[in-house]
Amino acid sequence: QVQLVESGGGLVQAGGSLRLSCAVSGNIFSFDAMGWFRQAPGLGREHVAKISGSGVTTYADSVKGRFTVSRDNERNTLYLQLNDLKPDDTAMYYCTTFKGLRTDYWGQGTQVTVSS
């Protein structure tokens, strides 16, 4: 059973930065891709960023130029660097794996709160 454990969330002022981590139990190479979603209170889950096995990255328009997704294959860890944070970025952030184009395994989430 694959387990994903996120960490690194917290409370930060607008304009600040955070780095989220997602530790994966299992070989990170076994997944077609990995990514991050977020969900704000009362809203649906929103795709944030994705990185393929070959390192190709995609981002939601709302975070382009501010967030960076990366992976450390030796440590089986996925990262999301969040810069220039805005109050609208406040959400629970989830790490996920992809099988083809569909999400597969999910972590429990880490809360990011941005104060104005």
N, C-alpha and C positions, 0 to 999 in steps of 0.2 A: 504494500500500500504506500503510495506516494504521499508525503506530507510536506506542506509549505508553511513556513513560519515567518511572518513579517515582523519587522521591528523598525525603530527609528522615528516613529511619529511623535508629535508633541504640540505644544503651544508656541507660536512664533508670531512676531509682529509683521505687519505688511512690509514687504520688501526684503524680508529675511529668507533664509535658506534652511533646508533640511535634506538629509539623505536617508531614503528608505532602503532597507535590505530585505531580501526574501531568501531564507535558507531552505534548500531543497534536499530532501532525503532521497537520494537516488541520483543516477547519472543525468546531469543536465542535458547531455547530448541526445538522450533518448526522446526528447520532446521536439516536435516540429518547430515550435516557437514558444516564447514566454512573453507575458505582458502584465500590465497594470490596469486596473479599473478603479473607479471611485464611485461612491454613492453618498450624496448629501441627504440630510433629513427630508423626507417627503418627496424625494425625486428617485428616478430610476437609476440603474447602474450604468455608468458612462465609461467607454473605453478611453484610456489616457495615452498609453504607449505600448509598443510591441517590438520585440526583437526576434528575428528569425535565427535559425541554426547557423546561417552563414553570416550573421551580424547585420543584416539589413534592418533598419529601424523605421517605424512609422509613428506619428503622433497625432493627437487630436489638435484641431486648429487652435483651440483655446490655450494650449500649453506649448505650442511650437516656439522655439527660441528661448524658453524658460526652463523646460524640463529635459533631462537626458536619461535615457534608459541604457543600461550596460549589463554585461554579464561577466562573471569570473568563472570560467569553466573548471579551473583547478579546485576552486572552493565550492563549486556547485551553488553559487549565489547569484541572485539577480538584484540589481540596484535601480533606484530611481532618484536622481539628483533633482531637487526642486529649488529653483532660484527665483528671485523676484516674486515671492509669494503674494497672493492677493486674497482678500476675505472670501471671494467666490471659490477659492481652492479648498475651502474647509469641507472636509468629507472623510469618510472611512475609505482607506485605500487598500485594495486587495491585489494580491499576486495570483496569477493564473498560468496554467500551461495550456498549450494548444495541441490538438490532434487534428491535423489538416487545418481547416478554417474554423473549427469549433473549439470552444473552451472545454477543458477537461477537469483538471484538479484545481481547487481553490484553497487559499489560505484563510485564516480567521479574520484578517484585517488589522490595520493599524490606523489610529485616529490622527488626523492632521487638523489643527485648528489655527486659523490665521486671524489675528485681531487687527482692527483698523486703527 
